[in-house]
């Protein structure tokens, strides 16, 4: 009786081990498709870090764009302000909800 139970547990353990291996392999295949997205994200992050260390370049680009295409800059500035205000409003709303 005890040997049957041990055998059943050993079989279940092996089944679960094989199932875990299959799930890990499937996860690896699924995640590998996201590789280019991660690479792009790292490039954006590296660019943002570089710009943080060299803010004069960003200011120069904005000034140049403002001189060459003022309508473009104002349109994106308005959008940026709207996004920023919405983000602040959402943050206040979320903070008020946490206090309850």
The first five atom37 places (N, CA, C, CB, O) and aatype in JSON, in Angstrom:
{
  "aatype": [20, 20, 20, 20, 20, 20, 20, 20, 20, 20, 20, 20, 20, 20, 20, 20, 20, 20, 20, 20, 20, 20, 20, 20, 20, 20, 20, 20, 20, 20, 20, 20, 20, 20, 20, 20, 20, 20, 20, 20, 20, 20, 20, 20, 20, 20, 20, 20, 20, 20, 20, 20, 20, 20, 20, 20, 20, 20, 20, 20, 20, 20, 20, 20, 20, 20, 20, 20, 20, 20, 20, 20, 20, 20, 20, 20, 20, 20, 20, 20, 20, 20, 20, 20, 20, 20, 20, 20, 20, 20, 20, 20, 20, 20, 20, 20, 20, 20, 20, 20],
  "atom_mask": [
    [1, 1, 1, 1, 1],
    [1, 1, 1, 1, 1],
    [1, 1, 1, 1, 1],
    [1, 1, 1, 1, 1],
    [1, 1, 1, 1, 1],
    [1, 1, 1, 1, 1],
    [1, 1, 1, 1, 1],
    [1, 1, 1, 1, 1],
    [1, 1, 1, 1, 1],
    [1, 1, 1, 1, 1],
    [1, 1, 1, 1, 1],
    [1, 1, 1, 1, 1],
    [1, 1, 1, 1, 1],
    [1, 1, 1, 1, 1],
    [1, 1, 1, 1, 1],
    [1, 1, 1, 1, 1],
    [1, 1, 1, 1, 1],
    [1, 1, 1, 1, 1],
    [1, 1, 1, 1, 1],
    [1, 1, 1, 1, 1],
    [1, 1, 1, 1, 1],
    [1, 1, 1, 1, 1],
    [1, 1, 1, 1, 1],
    [1, 1, 1, 1, 1],
    [1, 1, 1, 1, 1],
    [1, 1, 1, 1, 1],
    [1, 1, 1, 1, 1],
    [1, 1, 1, 1, 1],
    [1, 1, 1, 1, 1],
    [1, 1, 1, 1, 1],
    [1, 1, 1, 1, 1],
    [1, 1, 1, 1, 1],
    [1, 1, 1, 1, 1],
    [1, 1, 1, 1, 1],
    [1, 1, 1, 1, 1],
    [1, 1, 1, 1, 1],
    [1, 1, 1, 1, 1],
    [1, 1, 1, 1, 1],
    [1, 1, 1, 1, 1],
    [1, 1, 1, 1, 1],
    [1, 1, 1, 1, 1],
    [1, 1, 1, 1, 1],
    [1, 1, 1, 1, 1],
    [1, 1, 1, 1, 1],
    [1, 1, 1, 1, 1],
    [1, 1, 1, 1, 1],
    [1, 1, 1, 1, 1],
    [1, 1, 1, 1, 1],
    [1, 1, 1, 1, 1],
    [1, 1, 1, 1, 1],
    [1, 1, 1, 1, 1],
    [1, 1, 1, 1, 1],
    [1, 1, 1, 1, 1],
    [1, 1, 1, 1, 1],
    [1, 1, 1, 1, 1],
    [1, 1, 1, 1, 1],
    [1, 1, 1, 1, 1],
    [1, 1, 1, 1, 1],
    [1, 1, 1, 1, 1],
    [1, 1, 1, 1, 1],
    [1, 1, 1, 1, 1],
    [1, 1, 1, 1, 1],
    [1, 1, 1, 1, 1],
    [1, 1, 1, 1, 1],
    [1, 1, 1, 1, 1],
    [1, 1, 1, 1, 1],
    [1, 1, 1, 1, 1],
    [1, 1, 1, 1, 1],
    [1, 1, 1, 1, 1],
    [1, 1, 1, 1, 1],
    [1, 1, 1, 1, 1],
    [1, 1, 1, 1, 1],
    [1, 1, 1, 1, 1],
    [1, 1, 1, 1, 1],
    [1, 1, 1, 1, 1],
    [1, 1, 1, 1, 1],
    [1, 1, 1, 1, 1],
    [1, 1, 1, 1, 1],
    [1, 1, 1, 1, 1],
    [1, 1, 1, 1, 1],
    [1, 1, 1, 1, 1],
    [1, 1, 1, 1, 1],
    [1, 1, 1, 1, 1],
    [1, 1, 1, 1, 1],
    [1, 1, 1, 1, 1],
    [1, 1, 1, 1, 1],
    [1, 1, 1, 1, 1],
    [1, 1, 1, 1, 1],
    [1, 1, 1, 1, 1],
    [1, 1, 1, 1, 1],
    [1, 1, 1, 1, 1],
    [1, 1, 1, 1, 1],
    [1, 1, 1, 1, 1],
    [1, 1, 1, 1, 1],
    [1, 1, 1, 1, 1],
    [1, 1, 1, 1, 1],
    [1, 1, 1, 1, 1],
    [1, 1, 1, 1, 1],
    [1, 1, 1, 1, 1],
    [1, 1, 1, 1, 1]
  ],
  "atom_positions": [
    [[0.82, -1.18, 0.0], [0.0, 0.0, 0.0], [0.87, 1.26, 0.0], [-0.93, -0.01, 1.2], [0.63, 2.18, -0.79]],
    [[1.87, 1.32, 0.87], [2.76, 2.46, 0.96], [3.61, 2.58, -0.3], [3.64, 2.34, 2.19], [3.88, 3.69, -0.77]],
    [[4.03, 1.43, -0.84], [4.83, 1.46, -2.07], [4.03, 2.0, -3.24], [5.36, 0.06, -2.4], [4.57, 2.72, -4.08]],
    [[2.73, 1.67, -3.31], [1.88, 2.19, -4.38], [1.76, 3.71, -4.28], [0.48, 1.54, -4.33], [1.81, 4.41, -5.28]],
    [[1.6, 4.19, -3.06], [1.49, 5.64, -2.85], [2.8, 6.34, -3.23], [1.13, 5.96, -1.36], [2.76, 7.39, -3.87]],
    [[3.93, 5.78, -2.86], [5.22, 6.37, -3.22], [5.42, 6.36, -4.73], [6.36, 5.61, -2.52], [5.94, 7.32, -5.3]],
    [[5.01, 5.26, -5.37], [5.12, 5.17, -6.82], [4.23, 6.21, -7.49], [4.76, 3.75, -7.31], [4.64, 6.86, -8.45]],
    [[3.0, 6.38, -6.99], [2.08, 7.37, -7.55], [2.65, 8.78, -7.37], [0.69, 7.27, -6.87], [2.57, 9.6, -8.28]],
    [[3.23, 9.06, -6.21], [3.85, 10.37, -5.97], [5.05, 10.6, -6.88], [4.27, 10.5, -4.51], [5.24, 11.7, -7.4]],
    [[5.85, 9.58, -7.09], [7.02, 9.7, -7.97], [6.57, 9.96, -9.41], [7.89, 8.43, -7.91], [7.17, 10.77, -10.11]],
    [[5.51, 9.27, -9.85], [4.99, 9.48, -11.2], [4.42, 10.9, -11.35], [3.9, 8.43, -11.53], [4.64, 11.55, -12.37]],
    [[3.7, 11.35, -10.33], [3.15, 12.71, -10.36], [4.27, 13.75, -10.38], [2.22, 12.95, -9.15], [4.18, 14.74, -11.1]],
    [[5.31, 13.52, -9.61], [6.46, 14.43, -9.59], [7.11, 14.5, -10.97], [7.49, 13.98, -8.53], [7.44, 15.58, -11.44]],
    [[7.28, 13.36, -11.6], [7.89, 13.33, -12.94], [7.0, 14.02, -13.97], [8.16, 11.88, -13.38], [7.49, 14.74, -14.84]],
    [[5.67, 13.79, -13.86], [4.73, 14.45, -14.78], [4.81, 15.96, -14.62], [3.29, 13.97, -14.52], [4.85, 16.69, -15.62]],
    [[4.85, 16.44, -13.39], [4.94, 17.88, -13.13], [6.27, 18.45, -13.61], [4.76, 18.17, -11.64], [6.32, 19.56, -14.13]],
    [[7.36, 17.68, -13.44], [8.67, 18.14, -13.92], [8.66, 18.3, -15.44], [9.78, 17.14, -13.5], [9.18, 19.29, -15.96]],
    [[8.08, 17.33, -16.14], [8.0, 17.41, -17.6], [7.1, 18.56, -18.05], [7.49, 16.08, -18.19], [7.4, 19.26, -19.01]],
    [[6.0, 18.75, -17.33], [5.1, 19.85, -17.67], [5.79, 21.19, -17.45], [3.81, 19.77, -16.81], [5.64, 22.11, -18.27]],
    [[6.55, 21.32, -16.38], [7.29, 22.56, -16.12], [8.33, 22.83, -17.2], [7.97, 22.49, -14.75], [8.5, 23.97, -17.63]],
    [[9.02, 21.78, -17.63], [10.01, 21.94, -18.7], [9.34, 22.41, -19.98], [10.75, 20.62, -18.94], [9.88, 23.27, -20.68]],
    [[8.18, 21.85, -20.29], [7.47, 22.25, -21.5], [7.0, 23.71, -21.39], [6.26, 21.33, -21.74], [7.09, 24.46, -22.36]],
    [[6.52, 24.09, -20.23], [6.08, 25.48, -20.04], [7.25, 26.45, -20.12], [5.38, 25.63, -18.7], [7.1, 27.54, -20.68]],
    [[8.42, 26.08, -19.56], [9.6, 26.94, -19.67], [10.02, 27.1, -21.12], [10.75, 26.36, -18.84], [10.39, 28.2, -21.53]],
    [[9.97, 26.02, -21.89], [10.34, 26.1, -23.31], [9.37, 27.0, -24.06], [10.37, 24.69, -23.94], [9.79, 27.79, -24.9]],
    [[8.09, 26.88, -23.77], [7.08, 27.71, -24.45], [7.28, 29.18, -24.07], [5.65, 27.25, -24.07], [7.17, 30.07, -24.92]],
    [[7.56, 29.43, -22.8], [7.81, 30.8, -22.37], [9.03, 31.38, -23.08], [8.02, 30.86, -20.84], [9.02, 32.54, -23.5]],
    [[10.06, 30.58, -23.23], [11.26, 31.03, -23.94], [10.96, 31.39, -25.39], [12.33, 29.96, -23.9], [11.47, 32.39, -25.9]],
    [[10.14, 30.58, -26.04], [9.75, 30.89, -27.42], [8.94, 32.18, -27.49], [8.95, 29.73, -28.04], [9.15, 33.0, -28.38]],
    [[8.01, 32.35, -26.56], [7.16, 33.54, -26.57], [7.95, 34.81, -26.26], [6.03, 33.39, -25.57], [7.71, 35.85, -26.88]],
    [[8.86, 34.73, -25.32], [9.64, 35.89, -24.94], [10.64, 36.27, -26.02], [10.36, 35.64, -23.62], [10.94, 37.45, -26.2]],
    [[11.16, 35.3, -26.74], [12.14, 35.6, -27.78], [11.54, 36.48, -28.87], [12.69, 34.31, -28.39], [12.26, 37.23, -29.53]],
    [[10.23, 36.4, -29.07], [9.58, 37.26, -30.06], [9.59, 38.72, -29.61], [8.14, 36.79, -30.3], [9.47, 39.62, -30.44]],
    [[9.73, 38.96, -28.31], [9.75, 40.32, -27.79], [11.14, 40.92, -27.77], [9.17, 40.35, -26.4], [11.31, 42.08, -27.39]],
    [[12.14, 40.16, -28.17], [13.52, 40.63, -28.15], [13.74, 41.97, -28.84], [14.4, 39.61, -28.78], [14.35, 42.86, -28.25]],
    [[13.26, 42.14, -30.06], [13.46, 43.44, -30.73], [12.81, 44.6, -29.97], [12.89, 43.38, -32.14], [13.34, 45.71, -29.98]],
    [[11.7, 44.35, -29.31], [11.06, 45.4, -28.52], [11.94, 45.8, -27.35], [9.69, 44.94, -28.03], [12.06, 46.98, -27.03]],
    [[12.55, 44.8, -26.69], [13.45, 45.09, -25.58], [14.68, 45.85, -26.06], [13.88, 43.8, -24.88], [15.16, 46.75, -25.37]],
    [[15.2, 45.49, -27.22], [16.37, 46.19, -27.78], [16.02, 47.65, -28.06], [16.86, 45.49, -29.09], [16.79, 48.55, -27.74]],
    [[14.85, 47.88, -28.64], [14.42, 49.25, -28.93], [14.24, 50.03, -27.63], [13.1, 49.25, -29.74], [14.63, 51.2, -27.54]],
    [[13.66, 49.39, -26.64], [13.49, 50.05, -25.35], [14.81, 50.43, -24.71], [12.71, 49.17, -24.42], [14.93, 51.51, -24.13]],
    [[15.78, 49.56, -24.82], [17.11, 49.86, -24.27], [17.77, 51.02, -25.02], [18.0, 48.62, -24.33], [18.46, 51.83, -24.41]],
    [[17.55, 51.09, -26.32], [18.12, 52.21, -27.1], [17.48, 53.53, -26.67], [17.91, 51.98, -28.61], [18.17, 54.53, -26.52]],
    [[16.16, 53.52, -26.49], [15.47, 54.73, -26.04], [15.99, 55.13, -24.67], [13.93, 54.51, -26.0], [16.25, 56.31, -24.42]],
    [[16.13, 54.16, -23.78], [16.63, 54.44, -22.43], [18.04, 55.01, -22.48], [16.61, 53.15, -21.58], [18.35, 55.98, -21.78]],
    [[18.9, 54.42, -23.3], [20.27, 54.91, -23.42], [20.28, 56.34, -23.98], [21.1, 53.98, -24.33], [21.06, 57.18, -23.53]],
    [[19.42, 56.6, -24.95], [19.32, 57.95, -25.51], [18.84, 58.96, -24.48], [18.37, 57.96, -26.7], [19.34, 60.08, -24.42]],
    [[17.87, 58.56, -23.66], [17.37, 59.45, -22.61], [18.46, 59.73, -21.57], [16.14, 58.85, -21.92], [18.6, 60.86, -21.11]],
    [[19.23, 58.7, -21.22], [20.33, 58.91, -20.27], [21.39, 59.85, -20.85], [20.97, 57.57, -19.88], [21.92, 60.71, -20.15]],
    [[21.69, 59.67, -22.14], [22.67, 60.54, -22.78], [22.17, 61.98, -22.8], [22.97, 60.06, -24.23], [22.92, 62.91, -22.51]],
    [[20.89, 62.16, -23.12], [20.31, 63.5, -23.17], [20.29, 64.13, -21.79], [18.9, 63.45, -23.75], [20.45, 65.35, -21.65]],
    [[20.1, 63.32, -20.77], [20.13, 63.83, -19.39], [21.53, 64.34, -19.04], [19.69, 62.73, -18.39], [21.68, 65.33, -18.32]],
    [[22.56, 63.67, -19.56], [23.93, 64.1, -19.3], [24.35, 65.28, -20.2], [24.9, 62.93, -19.5], [25.3, 65.99, -19.88]],
    [[23.65, 65.48, -21.3], [23.97, 66.56, -22.25], [22.71, 67.37, -22.55], [24.58, 65.98, -23.56], [22.24, 67.35, -23.69]],
    [[22.15, 68.08, -21.58], [20.89, 68.79, -21.8], [21.0, 69.93, -22.81], [20.39, 69.34, -20.48], [20.01, 70.33, -23.43]],
    [[22.21, 70.44, -22.99], [22.37, 71.54, -23.95], [22.02, 71.11, -25.36], [23.81, 72.07, -23.92], [21.55, 71.92, -26.16]],
    [[22.23, 69.85, -25.67], [21.87, 69.34, -27.0], [20.36, 69.36, -27.18], [22.41, 67.91, -27.2], [19.87, 69.77, -28.24]],
    [[19.63, 68.93, -26.17], [18.17, 68.95, -26.25], [17.63, 70.35, -26.38], [17.58, 68.28, -25.03], [16.71, 70.6, -27.17]],
    [[18.19, 71.27, -25.6], [17.76, 72.66, -25.68], [18.05, 73.22, -27.08], [18.46, 73.52, -24.6], [17.23, 73.93, -27.65]],
    [[19.21, 72.9, -27.61], [19.57, 73.37, -28.95], [18.63, 72.85, -30.02], [20.99, 72.97, -29.29], [18.24, 73.59, -30.92]],
    [[18.26, 71.58, -29.92], [17.34, 71.0, -30.9], [15.97, 71.68, -30.81], [17.19, 69.48, -30.68], [15.36, 71.99, -31.83]],
    [[15.5, 71.9, -29.58], [14.2, 72.56, -29.41], [14.25, 73.98, -29.96], [13.79, 72.58, -27.92], [13.31, 74.41, -30.63]],
    [[15.32, 74.71, -29.7], [15.44, 76.07, -30.23], [15.48, 76.07, -31.75], [16.7, 76.74, -29.68], [14.83, 76.89, -32.39]],
    [[16.23, 75.15, -32.32], [16.32, 75.06, -33.78], [14.96, 74.74, -34.38], [17.35, 74.01, -34.2], [14.55, 75.35, -35.37]],
    [[14.26, 73.77, -33.8], [12.92, 73.43, -34.3], [11.96, 74.61, -34.15], [12.37, 72.21, -33.56], [11.12, 74.84, -35.01]],
    [[12.09, 75.35, -33.04], [11.21, 76.49, -32.83], [11.44, 77.56, -33.89], [11.43, 77.08, -31.43], [10.5, 78.21, -34.34]],
    [[12.69, 77.74, -34.28], [12.98, 78.72, -35.32], [12.52, 78.25, -36.7], [14.48, 79.01, -35.36], [12.0, 79.04, -37.49]],
    [[12.71, 76.95, -36.99], [12.4, 76.44, -38.32], [10.92, 76.06, -38.49], [13.26, 75.25, -38.61], [10.35, 76.28, -39.56]],
    [[10.32, 75.5, -37.46], [8.94, 75.03, -37.56], [8.18, 75.36, -36.28], [8.91, 73.51, -37.83], [7.9, 74.47, -35.48]],
    [[7.85, 76.62, -36.09], [7.2, 77.01, -34.84], [5.82, 76.36, -34.64], [7.06, 78.51, -34.8], [5.47, 76.02, -33.51]],
    [[5.06, 76.18, -35.69], [3.72, 75.58, -35.55], [3.84, 74.14, -35.04], [2.96, 75.6, -36.91], [3.05, 73.71, -34.2]],
    [[4.82, 73.42, -35.55], [5.05, 72.03, -35.12], [5.37, 71.98, -33.63], [6.2, 71.4, -35.93], [4.82, 71.16, -32.89]],
    [[6.26, 72.89, -33.19], [6.68, 72.91, -31.79], [5.5, 73.27, -30.89], [7.84, 73.91, -31.58], [5.3, 72.63, -29.86]],
    [[4.71, 74.28, -31.28], [3.58, 74.68, -30.45], [2.52, 73.59, -30.37], [2.96, 75.96, -30.99], [1.93, 73.37, -29.31]],
    [[2.29, 72.91, -31.47], [1.3, 71.82, -31.46], [1.73, 70.72, -30.48], [1.13, 71.22, -32.88], [0.92, 70.24, -29.68]],
    [[3.0, 70.33, -30.54], [3.48, 69.28, -29.64], [3.61, 69.78, -28.2], [4.82, 68.74, -30.12], [3.46, 69.0, -27.26]],
    [[3.9, 71.07, -28.03], [3.95, 71.64, -26.68], [2.56, 71.59, -26.04], [4.48, 73.08, -26.7], [2.43, 71.24, -24.87]],
    [[1.52, 71.95, -26.81], [0.15, 71.88, -26.29], [-0.21, 70.45, -25.92], [-0.85, 72.42, -27.32], [-0.81, 70.2, -24.87]],
    [[0.14, 69.52, -26.78], [-0.14, 68.11, -26.48], [0.59, 67.67, -25.21], [0.27, 67.21, -27.66], [0.03, 66.97, -24.37]],
    [[1.83, 68.09, -25.09], [2.6, 67.73, -23.91], [2.0, 68.3, -22.63], [4.01, 68.21, -24.05], [1.96, 67.62, -21.61]],
    [[1.55, 69.53, -22.7], [0.92, 70.14, -21.52], [-0.37, 69.4, -21.18], [0.63, 71.63, -21.76], [-0.64, 69.16, -20.01]],
    [[-1.15, 69.05, -22.18], [-2.39, 68.31, -21.92], [-2.11, 66.95, -21.29], [-3.18, 68.13, -23.22], [-2.82, 66.53, -20.38]],
    [[-1.1, 66.27, -21.77], [-0.73, 64.98, -21.19], [-0.26, 65.16, -19.76], [0.37, 64.29, -22.03], [-0.64, 64.39, -18.88]],
    [[0.55, 66.17, -19.51], [1.07, 66.43, -18.18], [-0.07, 66.76, -17.21], [2.08, 67.57, -18.22], [-0.11, 66.23, -16.09]],
    [[-1.0, 67.63, -17.63], [-2.14, 67.97, -16.77], [-3.01, 66.75, -16.5], [-2.98, 69.08, -17.4], [-3.48, 66.56, -15.38]],
    [[-3.24, 65.95, -17.51], [-4.03, 64.73, -17.33], [-3.35, 63.78, -16.36], [-4.27, 64.03, -18.67], [-4.01, 63.17, -15.51]],
    [[-2.04, 63.65, -16.48], [-1.28, 62.77, -15.6], [-1.39, 63.25, -14.15], [0.2, 62.7, -16.03], [-1.59, 62.44, -13.23]],
    [[-1.27, 64.57, -13.93], [-1.39, 65.12, -12.58], [-2.79, 64.89, -12.02], [-1.06, 66.61, -12.58], [-2.94, 64.55, -10.84]],
    [[-3.8, 65.08, -12.86], [-5.18, 64.88, -12.41], [-5.41, 63.4, -12.05], [-6.18, 65.33, -13.51], [-6.04, 63.1, -11.04]],
    [[-4.89, 62.52, -12.87], [-5.02, 61.09, -12.6], [-4.28, 60.71, -11.31], [-4.48, 60.26, -13.78], [-4.78, 59.9, -10.53]],
    [[-3.11, 61.28, -11.1], [-2.34, 60.99, -9.88], [-3.09, 61.48, -8.65], [-0.95, 61.65, -9.96], [-3.13, 60.79, -7.63]],
    [[-3.67, 62.68, -8.73], [-4.45, 63.18, -7.58], [-5.67, 62.3, -7.33], [-4.9, 64.64, -7.83], [-6.0, 62.01, -6.18]],
    [[-6.32, 61.87, -8.4], [-7.49, 61.0, -8.26], [-7.11, 59.68, -7.63], [-8.15, 60.77, -9.63], [-7.81, 59.17, -6.76]],
    [[-5.98, 59.12, -8.07], [-5.52, 57.84, -7.51], [-5.12, 58.01, -6.05], [-4.33, 57.28, -8.33], [-5.4, 57.13, -5.23]],
    [[-4.47, 59.12, -5.71], [-4.07, 59.36, -4.32], [-5.3, 59.54, -3.43], [-3.15, 60.61, -4.23], [-5.3, 59.09, -2.28]],
    [[-6.32, 60.18, -3.94], [-7.55, 60.36, -3.16], [-8.23, 59.02, -2.93], [-8.5, 61.33, -3.86], [-8.84, 58.8, -1.88]],
    [[-8.15, 58.14, -3.9], [-8.76, 56.8, -3.76], [-8.04, 55.94, -2.76], [-8.79, 56.09, -5.1], [-8.66, 55.11, -2.1]],
    [[-6.73, 56.12, -2.62], [-5.94, 55.32, -1.67], [-6.23, 55.74, -0.23], [-4.43, 55.45, -1.96], [-6.11, 54.94, 0.7]],
    [[-6.61, 57.0, -0.04], [-6.84, 57.5, 1.31], [-8.14, 56.98, 1.93], [-6.86, 58.99, 1.29], [-8.36, 57.15, 3.13]],
    [[-8.98, 56.39, 1.15], [-10.27, 55.92, 1.66], [-10.14, 54.69, 2.48], [-11.23, 55.67, 0.55], [-11.14, 54.18, 2.98]]
  ]
}
